[in-house]
Amino acid sequence: MRARVVVTLKSGVLDPQGKAIEGALASLGVEGVASVRQGKVFDIEIDAPDRETTERRLRAACEKLLANLIVENYAVEFV
């Protein structure tokens, strides 16, 4: 099965990398960018007997390694 895990910062958490990207875009002449928040995307292929097992395994992976649950949220999407 193929899935995508998207990890983003929780709202209210400062994002200095996003601010740096926002400033760089402005200096490159990209107009109209109000704000940038950076995140991570993981495309994962996983062997599992069904969707429920796959989602359970991916959530465990997020909670143990892929996301810092103190400052990040994650979402599992099936591709």
N, CA, C and O atoms as CSV, one atom per row, in Angstrom:
chain,resi,resn,atom,element,x,y,z
A,1,MET,N,N,0.830,-1.175,0.000
A,1,MET,CA,C,0.000,0.000,0.000
A,1,MET,C,C,0.879,1.244,0.000
A,1,MET,O,O,1.968,1.249,0.575
A,2,ARG,N,N,0.400,2.287,-0.644
A,2,ARG,CA,C,1.138,3.552,-0.676
A,2,ARG,C,C,0.393,4.596,0.134
A,2,ARG,O,O,-0.830,4.710,0.062
A,3,ALA,N,N,1.149,5.349,0.899
A,3,ALA,CA,C,0.555,6.393,1.724
A,3,ALA,C,C,1.479,7.600,1.763
A,3,ALA,O,O,2.676,7.505,1.493
A,4,ARG,N,N,0.896,8.714,2.100
A,4,ARG,CA,C,1.654,9.957,2.292
A,4,ARG,C,C,1.368,10.449,3.703
A,4,ARG,O,O,0.218,10.538,4.134
A,5,VAL,N,N,2.441,10.764,4.403
A,5,VAL,CA,C,2.315,11.338,5.738
A,5,VAL,C,C,2.768,12.793,5.638
A,5,VAL,O,O,3.884,13.080,5.203
A,6,VAL,N,N,1.893,13.695,6.042
A,6,VAL,CA,C,2.196,15.126,6.017
A,6,VAL,C,C,2.327,15.593,7.465
A,6,VAL,O,O,1.407,15.438,8.268
A,7,VAL,N,N,3.488,16.168,7.783
A,7,VAL,CA,C,3.759,16.653,9.138
A,7,VAL,C,C,3.870,18.171,9.068
A,7,VAL,O,O,4.643,18.710,8.276
A,8,THR,N,N,3.094,18.851,9.900
A,8,THR,CA,C,3.110,20.312,9.931
A,8,THR,C,C,3.236,20.801,11.369
A,8,THR,O,O,2.894,20.092,12.315
A,9,LEU,N,N,3.726,22.008,11.510
A,9,LEU,CA,C,3.809,22.614,12.839
A,9,LEU,C,C,2.413,22.961,13.331
A,9,LEU,O,O,1.558,23.378,12.550
A,10,LYS,N,N,2.188,22.792,14.607
A,10,LYS,CA,C,0.919,23.200,15.202
A,10,LYS,C,C,0.797,24.713,15.112
A,10,LYS,O,O,1.795,25.433,15.128
A,11,SER,N,N,-0.453,25.187,15.018
A,11,SER,CA,C,-0.646,26.641,14.975
A,11,SER,C,C,-0.163,27.221,16.305
A,11,SER,O,O,-0.332,26.614,17.362
A,12,GLY,N,N,0.426,28.381,16.230
A,12,GLY,CA,C,0.964,29.020,17.426
A,12,GLY,C,C,2.427,28.710,17.676
A,12,GLY,O,O,3.077,29.387,18.471
A,13,VAL,N,N,2.957,27.687,17.001
A,13,VAL,CA,C,4.376,27.358,17.134
A,13,VAL,C,C,5.153,28.230,16.149
A,13,VAL,O,O,4.830,28.273,14.962
A,14,LEU,N,N,6.168,28.918,16.643
A,14,LEU,CA,C,6.983,29.763,15.766
A,14,LEU,C,C,7.655,28.929,14.691
A,14,LEU,O,O,8.082,27.802,14.940
A,15,ASP,N,N,7.747,29.495,13.486
A,15,ASP,CA,C,8.325,28.790,12.341
A,15,ASP,C,C,9.400,29.663,11.699
A,15,ASP,O,O,9.136,30.318,10.690
A,16,PRO,N,N,10.615,29.684,12.267
A,16,PRO,CA,C,11.663,30.541,11.707
A,16,PRO,C,C,12.042,30.159,10.277
A,16,PRO,O,O,12.379,31.033,9.479
A,17,GLN,N,N,11.993,28.884,9.945
A,17,GLN,CA,C,12.319,28.473,8.571
A,17,GLN,C,C,11.256,28.999,7.604
A,17,GLN,O,O,11.585,29.462,6.512
A,18,GLY,N,N,10.002,28.929,7.996
A,18,GLY,CA,C,8.935,29.485,7.169
A,18,GLY,C,C,9.112,30.977,6.963
A,18,GLY,O,O,8.916,31.483,5.858
A,19,LYS,N,N,9.485,31.693,8.032
A,19,LYS,CA,C,9.727,33.140,7.920
A,19,LYS,C,C,10.892,33.433,6.979
A,19,LYS,O,O,10.841,34.385,6.201
A,20,ALA,N,N,11.946,32.612,7.052
A,20,ALA,CA,C,13.097,32.805,6.169
A,20,ALA,C,C,12.697,32.581,4.707
A,20,ALA,O,O,13.124,33.319,3.820
A,21,ILE,N,N,11.887,31.568,4.471
A,21,ILE,CA,C,11.412,31.299,3.105
A,21,ILE,C,C,10.544,32.453,2.623
A,21,ILE,O,O,10.659,32.893,1.479
A,22,GLU,N,N,9.683,32.936,3.496
A,22,GLU,CA,C,8.820,34.074,3.158
A,22,GLU,C,C,9.656,35.282,2.747
A,22,GLU,O,O,9.358,35.934,1.746
A,23,GLY,N,N,10.712,35.584,3.523
A,23,GLY,CA,C,11.593,36.702,3.195
A,23,GLY,C,C,12.346,36.485,1.890
A,23,GLY,O,O,12.520,37.414,1.101
A,24,ALA,N,N,12.795,35.243,1.668
A,24,ALA,CA,C,13.523,34.939,0.433
A,24,ALA,C,C,12.620,35.099,-0.785
A,24,ALA,O,O,13.049,35.617,-1.816
A,25,LEU,N,N,11.376,34.656,-0.665
A,25,LEU,CA,C,10.441,34.811,-1.785
A,25,LEU,C,C,10.218,36.284,-2.105
A,25,LEU,O,O,10.173,36.671,-3.273
A,26,ALA,N,N,10.077,37.107,-1.064
A,26,ALA,CA,C,9.898,38.543,-1.277
A,26,ALA,C,C,11.126,39.140,-1.961
A,26,ALA,O,O,10.995,39.960,-2.870
A,27,SER,N,N,12.318,38.730,-1.526
A,27,SER,CA,C,13.534,39.285,-2.140
A,27,SER,C,C,13.726,38.805,-3.573
A,27,SER,O,O,14.445,39.438,-4.346
A,28,LEU,N,N,13.099,37.707,-3.930
A,28,LEU,CA,C,13.152,37.199,-5.308
A,28,LEU,C,C,12.060,37.802,-6.187
A,28,LEU,O,O,11.952,37.481,-7.370
A,29,GLY,N,N,11.258,38.673,-5.596
A,29,GLY,CA,C,10.226,39.358,-6.374
A,29,GLY,C,C,8.915,38.600,-6.469
A,29,GLY,O,O,8.060,38.960,-7.280
A,30,VAL,N,N,8.733,37.575,-5.675
A,30,VAL,CA,C,7.459,36.852,-5.676
A,30,VAL,C,C,6.486,37.658,-4.831
A,30,VAL,O,O,6.671,37.807,-3.623
A,31,GLU,N,N,5.454,38.175,-5.474
A,31,GLU,CA,C,4.534,39.083,-4.794
A,31,GLU,C,C,3.320,38.342,-4.233
A,31,GLU,O,O,2.933,37.286,-4.732
A,32,GLY,N,N,2.742,38.910,-3.205
A,32,GLY,CA,C,1.470,38.423,-2.690
A,32,GLY,C,C,1.553,37.295,-1.676
A,32,GLY,O,O,0.518,36.800,-1.230
A,33,VAL,N,N,2.743,36.879,-1.302
A,33,VAL,CA,C,2.872,35.808,-0.312
A,33,VAL,C,C,2.642,36.405,1.071
A,33,VAL,O,O,3.425,37.232,1.537
A,34,ALA,N,N,1.563,35.980,1.724
A,34,ALA,CA,C,1.217,36.538,3.027
A,34,ALA,C,C,1.983,35.861,4.154
A,34,ALA,O,O,2.418,36.523,5.097
A,35,SER,N,N,2.149,34.550,4.063
A,35,SER,CA,C,2.925,33.832,5.076
A,35,SER,C,C,3.291,32.456,4.543
A,35,SER,O,O,2.659,31.935,3.625
A,36,VAL,N,N,4.329,31.881,5.144
A,36,VAL,CA,C,4.791,30.538,4.768
A,36,VAL,C,C,4.974,29.734,6.044
A,36,VAL,O,O,5.560,30.222,7.011
A,37,ARG,N,N,4.477,28.506,6.049
A,37,ARG,CA,C,4.706,27.551,7.135
A,37,ARG,C,C,5.323,26.328,6.477
A,37,ARG,O,O,4.765,25.792,5.519
A,38,GLN,N,N,6.446,25.890,6.970
A,38,GLN,CA,C,7.114,24.735,6.384
A,38,GLN,C,C,6.672,23.456,7.067
A,38,GLN,O,O,6.176,23.480,8.194
A,39,GLY,N,N,6.855,22.341,6.379
A,39,GLY,CA,C,6.490,21.040,6.934
A,39,GLY,C,C,7.308,19.945,6.272
A,39,GLY,O,O,8.298,20.213,5.591
A,40,LYS,N,N,6.882,18.718,6.482
A,40,LYS,CA,C,7.576,17.565,5.910
A,40,LYS,C,C,6.543,16.646,5.256
A,40,LYS,O,O,5.409,16.531,5.722
A,41,VAL,N,N,6.957,15.998,4.171
A,41,VAL,CA,C,6.106,15.017,3.500
A,41,VAL,C,C,6.898,13.731,3.360
A,41,VAL,O,O,8.045,13.741,2.914
A,42,PHE,N,N,6.275,12.617,3.746
A,42,PHE,CA,C,6.882,11.291,3.615
A,42,PHE,C,C,5.983,10.451,2.719
A,42,PHE,O,O,4.818,10.228,3.049
A,43,ASP,N,N,6.510,9.983,1.587
A,43,ASP,CA,C,5.801,9.028,0.744
A,43,ASP,C,C,6.300,7.652,1.132
A,43,ASP,O,O,7.491,7.362,1.027
A,44,ILE,N,N,5.387,6.805,1.579
A,44,ILE,CA,C,5.768,5.519,2.160
A,44,ILE,C,C,5.026,4.387,1.467
A,44,ILE,O,O,3.817,4.461,1.251
A,45,GLU,N,N,5.767,3.337,1.120
A,45,GLU,CA,C,5.162,2.094,0.655
A,45,GLU,C,C,5.291,1.098,1.792
A,45,GLU,O,O,6.377,0.905,2.338
A,46,ILE,N,N,4.185,0.468,2.144
A,46,ILE,CA,C,4.172,-0.412,3.301
A,46,ILE,C,C,3.352,-1.659,2.985
A,46,ILE,O,O,2.282,-1.578,2.381
A,47,ASP,N,N,3.864,-2.801,3.397
A,47,ASP,CA,C,3.139,-4.056,3.233
A,47,ASP,C,C,2.277,-4.293,4.457
A,47,ASP,O,O,2.780,-4.364,5.578
A,48,ALA,N,N,0.989,-4.413,4.240
A,48,ALA,CA,C,0.050,-4.690,5.329
A,48,ALA,C,C,-1.174,-5.365,4.715
A,48,ALA,O,O,-1.482,-5.146,3.543
A,49,PRO,N,N,-1.864,-6.177,5.493
A,49,PRO,CA,C,-2.991,-6.926,4.944
A,49,PRO,C,C,-4.215,-6.076,4.596
A,49,PRO,O,O,-5.014,-6.458,3.741
A,50,ASP,N,N,-4.363,-4.927,5.256
A,50,ASP,CA,C,-5.536,-4.089,4.986
A,50,ASP,C,C,-5.243,-2.642,5.358
A,50,ASP,O,O,-4.211,-2.323,5.947
A,51,ARG,N,N,-6.177,-1.788,4.998
A,51,ARG,CA,C,-6.010,-0.348,5.219
A,51,ARG,C,C,-5.929,-0.007,6.707
A,51,ARG,O,O,-5.128,0.840,7.101
A,52,GLU,N,N,-6.739,-0.648,7.524
A,52,GLU,CA,C,-6.748,-0.374,8.969
A,52,GLU,C,C,-5.386,-0.675,9.599
A,52,GLU,O,O,-4.882,0.110,10.402
A,53,THR,N,N,-4.797,-1.809,9.233
A,53,THR,CA,C,-3.476,-2.177,9.755
A,53,THR,C,C,-2.418,-1.194,9.265
A,53,THR,O,O,-1.537,-0.785,10.021
A,54,THR,N,N,-2.519,-0.823,7.990
A,54,THR,CA,C,-1.573,0.145,7.423
A,54,THR,C,C,-1.633,1.459,8.188
A,54,THR,O,O,-0.602,2.012,8.573
A,55,GLU,N,N,-2.846,1.955,8.405
A,55,GLU,CA,C,-2.996,3.231,9.113
A,55,GLU,C,C,-2.473,3.123,10.542
A,55,GLU,O,O,-1.826,4.049,11.032
A,56,ARG,N,N,-2.737,2.025,11.208
A,56,ARG,CA,C,-2.246,1.829,12.578
A,56,ARG,C,C,-0.717,1.838,12.608
A,56,ARG,O,O,-0.119,2.459,13.486
A,57,ARG,N,N,-0.091,1.161,11.664
A,57,ARG,CA,C,1.376,1.112,11.605
A,57,ARG,C,C,1.966,2.486,11.306
A,57,ARG,O,O,2.973,2.879,11.896
A,58,LEU,N,N,1.338,3.210,10.391
A,58,LEU,CA,C,1.849,4.537,10.041
A,58,LEU,C,C,1.671,5.521,11.192
A,58,LEU,O,O,2.546,6.354,11.429
A,59,ARG,N,N,0.562,5.439,11.902
A,59,ARG,CA,C,0.370,6.309,13.071
A,59,ARG,C,C,1.423,6.008,14.134
A,59,ARG,O,O,1.938,6.921,14.781
A,60,ALA,N,N,1.740,4.735,14.311
A,60,ALA,CA,C,2.797,4.371,15.266
A,60,ALA,C,C,4.138,4.960,14.820
A,60,ALA,O,O,4.901,5.466,15.642
A,61,ALA,N,N,4.421,4.891,13.513
A,61,ALA,CA,C,5.670,5.452,12.988
A,61,ALA,C,C,5.728,6.960,13.228
A,61,ALA,O,O,6.780,7.499,13.572
A,62,CYS,N,N,4.608,7.629,13.047
A,62,CYS,CA,C,4.560,9.076,13.275
A,62,CYS,C,C,4.801,9.401,14.739
A,62,CYS,O,O,5.575,10.299,15.071
A,63,GLU,N,N,4.135,8.664,15.603
A,63,GLU,CA,C,4.225,8.960,17.029
A,63,GLU,C,C,5.579,8.590,17.625
A,63,GLU,O,O,5.983,9.151,18.644
A,64,LYS,N,N,6.285,7.642,16.989
A,64,LYS,CA,C,7.597,7.231,17.499
A,64,LYS,C,C,8.757,7.978,16.855
A,64,LYS,O,O,9.798,8.159,17.486
A,65,LEU,N,N,8.592,8.421,15.585
A,65,LEU,CA,C,9.747,8.968,14.871
A,65,LEU,C,C,9.445,10.154,13.960
A,65,LEU,O,O,10.146,11.164,14.021
A,66,LEU,N,N,8.435,10.057,13.131
A,66,LEU,CA,C,8.268,11.030,12.049
A,66,LEU,C,C,7.808,12.404,12.510
A,66,LEU,O,O,8.122,13.406,11.867
A,67,ALA,N,N,7.070,12.469,13.613
A,67,ALA,CA,C,6.548,13.756,14.083
A,67,ALA,C,C,6.897,13.963,15.553
A,67,ALA,O,O,6.908,13.022,16.347
A,68,ASN,N,N,7.178,15.192,15.888
A,68,ASN,CA,C,7.357,15.579,17.290
A,68,ASN,C,C,5.996,16.068,17.770
A,68,ASN,O,O,5.617,17.208,17.505
A,69,LEU,N,N,5.269,15.221,18.466
A,69,LEU,CA,C,3.884,15.514,18.816
A,69,LEU,C,C,3.707,16.713,19.735
A,69,LEU,O,O,2.588,17.199,19.904
A,70,ILE,N,N,4.770,17.190,20.320
A,70,ILE,CA,C,4.678,18.386,21.161
A,70,ILE,C,C,4.428,19.620,20.301
A,70,ILE,O,O,3.651,20.496,20.681
A,71,VAL,N,N,5.087,19.692,19.138
A,71,VAL,CA,C,4.981,20.896,18.302
A,71,VAL,C,C,4.445,20.628,16.899
A,71,VAL,O,O,4.257,21.566,16.124
A,72,GLU,N,N,4.194,19.357,16.557
A,72,GLU,CA,C,3.770,19.029,15.192
A,72,GLU,C,C,2.491,18.191,15.183
A,72,GLU,O,O,2.213,17.426,16.107
A,73,ASN,N,N,1.731,18.365,14.112
A,73,ASN,CA,C,0.582,17.521,13.791
A,73,ASN,C,C,0.971,16.649,12.608
A,73,ASN,O,O,1.921,16.961,11.890
A,74,TYR,N,N,0.247,15.564,12.402
A,74,TYR,CA,C,0.467,14.749,11.219
A,74,TYR,C,C,-0.857,14.269,10.653
A,74,TYR,O,O,-1.864,14.189,11.357
A,75,ALA,N,N,-0.834,13.954,9.372
A,75,ALA,CA,C,-2.013,13.396,8.702
A,75,ALA,C,C,-1.542,12.275,7.798
A,75,ALA,O,O,-0.523,12.404,7.120
A,76,VAL,N,N,-2.281,11.177,7.786
A,76,VAL,CA,C,-1.989,10.040,6.925
A,76,VAL,C,C,-2.987,10.064,5.781
A,76,VAL,O,O,-4.197,10.091,6.005
A,77,GLU,N,N,-2.479,10.054,4.550
A,77,GLU,CA,C,-3.320,10.032,3.354
A,77,GLU,C,C,-2.956,8.812,2.531
A,77,GLU,O,O,-1.777,8.488,2.388
A,78,PHE,N,N,-3.948,8.139,1.994
A,78,PHE,CA,C,-3.663,6.988,1.128
A,78,PHE,C,C,-3.631,7.449,-0.308
A,78,PHE,O,O,-4.504,8.192,-0.758
A,79,VAL,N,N,-2.616,7.002,-1.026
A,79,VAL,CA,C,-2.395,7.446,-2.407
A,79,VAL,C,C,-2.818,6.349,-3.361
A,79,VAL,O,O,-2.716,6.514,-4.577
